[in-house]
Each structure stands twice: as structure tokens, then as C-alpha cells.
Amino acid sequence: MGGIQKPETLHMVNYEYRVGSSDDALLAEKFFTKVNGETEYLLFSPDEVMPAKAWASSLEYALQHKTGVTYFCLQGEDIVGAGIAFRGFPRRQHHVMGIALMVAKDHHRQGIGLGLLRKLEDWAASHSIVRIELTVHAENLRAIQIYKRFGFTKEGVKRNSLRIDNRLIDEVYMAKCIDTVTH
């Protein structure tokens, strides 16, 4: 057939980032089940993923009460990455936000993690959050490097905090303080 063909080695992928809502509950359950089965670096096993109904409630509650946000990265109709943020519940910690980040294995090294971190930080700044914190599996060196590149610093180690396949694993505790005036 006629026409110009793109080289097979060129992978231009368009990703869309958006705030998750209850409409995303079934896609979220599917994504989290998949991604939790791809690696041992995440907290939950595939059989511990919240069902769609629980995701719908959780996403709506967070949006309605401004207790957090979930950003999804989509390729077409599929979720390929997620960034979850939850702010401190007691008033004395309302300026602190915990985050969790995950990207489907077949979409690693595409900048999705950094894109999600930018979205979460922008949300944090617009909601008077001054500290973002997370824990990361101590052997997940790629994730630790991404967080460092984004300005997170190591604050400590949670010794033996995970048990995976009867093996005790440390988690690295990392945080970043942000200046809400410049955002």
C-alpha cells in the first residue's frame, strides 16, 4: 500500500494523565491486580487488591473531602500508571501527604513515574501540603533513583517491615518538602 510508514523502532506513545473518579473503578481494579502481580516491590499481592466497588467509594470520598487524590496515566482506555496521595488525617498532620506510585512493567522507562510525581506535587501545593513522604522497597533501586531525581531524600530505613516469600525486607523512608509559594 502507498503512504509513508513510520520506522518500527520509533515508539511515540501518547499518555493522558487525569484525576481518577468512581467511573474508573473497574479499570483501577484490573490495573492494580495486574501491576501487583508483576513485581514484589509493591505492598499488596494481587489477591489483596480492593474490588471495584471499594475503589469507587475510595476515589469519590477522597475527591469530595479533599483527603487525597489518585492520578491515572492512560494509554488509550487502559490505565498504565497510578499515583495515589493521601493527606494526614489529624489536623497536626494535615500539611503532610503520603504517596504510592506504580507503573505497569511494560510501560517502565517512559517517564510515567515522573509525570505522576509532577501531578501529585502540583496537587499537594494547591492544597497547602508542604511535605510529601513515601516508603519504597529497599531493593527497588530504580524507584529510589527516580525519587531522588525528583528531590526526595532518604530519611531512614524501616527494618524488616515487609515479609515477602518468608523473607524479611527493609523499606526506605523518603520525603520531600515543597515550597507552596512557588507552585
VEXDREN-2710 file (C-alpha; in Angstrom, 1 decimal):
% VEXDREN-2710
k/r/px/py/pz
1/MET/0.0/0.0/0.0
2/GLY/1.1/3.6/-0.6
3/GLY/1.8/6.2/2.1
4/ILE/4.6/6.9/4.5
5/GLN/5.4/4.3/7.0
6/LYS/6.9/5.1/10.4
7/PRO/10.1/3.3/11.3
8/GLU/9.3/0.3/13.6
9/THR/11.9/1.4/16.1
10/LEU/10.1/4.7/16.8
11/HIS/7.7/4.4/19.7
12/MET/5.8/7.6/20.1
13/VAL/3.3/7.0/22.8
14/ASN/0.6/9.4/23.9
15/TYR/-0.3/9.2/27.5
16/GLU/-3.1/11.0/29.2
17/TYR/-2.9/12.0/32.9
18/ARG/-6.2/12.6/34.8
19/VAL/-7.7/12.5/38.2
20/GLY/-9.4/9.2/38.9
21/SER/-13.1/9.1/39.7
22/SER/-15.6/6.3/40.6
23/ASP/-16.1/5.8/36.8
24/ASP/-12.6/4.3/36.8
25/ALA/-13.2/1.7/39.5
26/LEU/-13.3/-1.4/37.2
27/LEU/-10.2/-0.2/35.3
28/ALA/-8.5/0.5/38.6
29/GLU/-9.2/-3.0/39.9
30/LYS/-7.8/-4.5/36.7
31/PHE/-4.7/-2.3/36.7
32/PHE/-3.8/-2.9/40.4
33/THR/-4.3/-6.6/40.1
34/LYS/-2.0/-6.7/37.0
35/VAL/0.7/-4.4/38.5
36/ASN/0.8/-6.1/41.9
37/GLY/1.3/-9.4/40.1
38/GLU/4.3/-8.1/38.1
39/THR/6.6/-7.3/40.9
40/GLU/7.3/-8.0/44.6
41/TYR/8.2/-4.3/45.1
42/LEU/4.7/-3.2/45.9
43/LEU/2.9/-3.5/49.2
44/PHE/0.0/-5.7/48.1
45/SER/-0.3/-9.1/46.5
46/PRO/-2.7/-9.4/43.5
47/ASP/-5.3/-11.2/45.7
48/GLU/-5.3/-8.2/48.1
49/VAL/-6.4/-5.6/45.6
50/MET/-9.6/-3.7/46.5
51/PRO/-12.6/-4.7/44.5
52/ALA/-14.1/-2.1/42.1
53/LYS/-16.9/-1.1/44.4
54/ALA/-14.4/-0.2/47.1
55/TRP/-12.3/1.7/44.6
56/ALA/-15.3/3.7/43.6
57/SER/-16.1/4.7/47.2
58/SER/-12.5/5.5/48.0
59/LEU/-11.9/7.6/44.9
60/GLU/-15.1/9.6/45.4
61/TYR/-14.6/10.1/49.2
62/ALA/-11.1/11.5/48.6
63/LEU/-12.2/13.9/46.0
64/GLN/-15.3/15.1/47.9
65/HIS/-13.5/15.5/51.2
66/LYS/-10.1/16.6/49.7
67/THR/-8.3/13.9/51.7
68/GLY/-6.3/12.9/48.7
69/VAL/-6.2/12.2/45.0
70/THR/-5.5/9.4/42.6
71/TYR/-4.0/10.3/39.2
72/PHE/-4.1/7.7/36.5
73/CYS/-1.9/7.6/33.4
74/LEU/-3.8/6.1/30.5
75/GLN/-2.8/4.8/27.1
76/GLY/-6.0/4.8/25.2
77/GLU/-8.6/3.2/27.5
78/ASP/-6.1/1.3/29.7
79/ILE/-4.5/2.5/33.0
80/VAL/-0.8/2.1/32.7
81/GLY/0.3/4.1/35.8
82/ALA/-1.2/5.4/39.0
83/GLY/-0.2/7.9/41.7
84/ILE/-2.1/7.8/44.9
85/ALA/-1.9/10.6/47.5
86/PHE/-3.5/10.7/51.0
87/ARG/-3.1/13.6/53.4
88/GLY/-2.5/13.3/57.1
89/PHE/-5.8/12.9/59.0
90/PRO/-5.1/14.6/62.3
91/ARG/-5.1/18.4/61.9
92/ARG/-1.5/18.5/63.1
93/GLN/-0.5/16.4/60.1
94/HIS/-2.9/17.9/57.5
95/HIS/0.1/19.5/55.8
96/VAL/1.7/16.1/55.1
97/MET/0.8/13.8/52.2
98/GLY/1.8/10.2/51.8
99/ILE/2.1/8.8/48.3
100/ALA/2.2/5.5/46.4
101/LEU/3.3/5.2/42.8
102/MET/3.1/2.3/40.4
103/VAL/3.6/1.8/36.7
104/ALA/2.8/-1.3/34.6
105/LYS/6.0/-3.2/33.8
106/ASP/5.6/-2.9/30.0
107/HIS/5.5/0.9/30.4
108/HIS/8.6/1.4/32.5
109/ARG/11.2/3.9/31.4
110/GLN/8.6/6.1/29.6
111/GLY/8.6/9.0/32.0
112/ILE/5.3/8.0/33.5
113/GLY/6.6/7.9/37.1
114/LEU/8.0/11.4/36.8
115/GLY/4.7/12.6/35.2
116/LEU/2.7/11.2/38.1
117/LEU/5.1/12.7/40.6
118/ARG/4.6/16.1/39.0
119/LYS/0.8/15.8/39.1
120/LEU/0.9/14.8/42.7
121/GLU/3.2/17.6/43.7
122/ASP/1.1/20.2/41.9
123/TRP/-2.0/18.8/43.7
124/ALA/-0.1/19.0/47.0
125/ALA/1.0/22.6/46.5
126/SER/-2.6/23.6/45.6
127/HIS/-3.9/22.0/48.8
128/SER/-1.4/23.6/51.3
129/ILE/0.7/20.4/51.6
130/VAL/4.3/21.1/52.5
131/ARG/5.7/17.6/53.0
132/ILE/5.4/14.6/50.7
133/GLU/6.5/11.2/52.1
134/LEU/6.7/7.6/51.0
135/THR/8.3/4.2/51.7
136/VAL/9.9/2.2/49.0
137/HIS/11.1/-1.5/48.9
138/ALA/14.8/-1.2/49.7
139/GLU/15.8/-3.4/46.7
140/ASN/13.8/-1.2/44.3
141/LEU/16.8/0.8/43.2
142/ARG/15.2/2.2/40.1
143/ALA/12.3/3.7/42.1
144/ILE/14.7/5.1/44.7
145/GLN/16.7/6.8/41.9
146/ILE/13.6/8.3/40.4
147/TYR/12.5/9.7/43.8
148/LYS/16.0/11.1/44.4
149/ARG/16.0/12.7/40.9
150/PHE/12.6/14.3/41.8
151/GLY/14.1/15.8/45.1
152/PHE/13.2/13.2/47.7
153/THR/15.8/12.4/50.3
154/LYS/16.2/9.3/52.4
155/GLU/15.2/9.8/56.0
156/GLY/15.6/6.4/57.3
157/VAL/15.1/2.6/57.0
158/LYS/12.2/0.6/58.3
159/ARG/14.0/-2.6/59.1
160/ASN/12.2/-5.9/58.4
161/SER/8.9/-4.1/57.6
162/LEU/7.8/-6.4/54.8
163/ARG/7.6/-10.2/54.7
164/ILE/7.7/-11.5/51.1
165/ASP/8.0/-15.2/50.4
166/ASN/9.1/-15.7/54.0
167/ARG/11.9/-13.2/53.5
168/LEU/12.1/-10.0/55.7
169/ILE/12.7/-6.9/53.6
170/ASP/13.6/-3.3/54.6
171/GLU/11.7/-0.3/53.3
172/VAL/13.4/3.1/52.7
173/TYR/11.6/6.1/54.1
174/MET/11.9/9.1/51.9
175/ALA/10.4/12.6/51.9
176/LYS/10.4/15.9/50.1
177/CYS/9.4/19.3/51.5
178/ILE/7.9/21.6/48.9
179/ASP/7.5/25.4/48.8
180/THR/3.8/26.0/48.2
181/VAL/4.5/29.7/47.3
182/THR/6.4/28.9/44.1
183/HIS/3.8/26.4/42.8
END
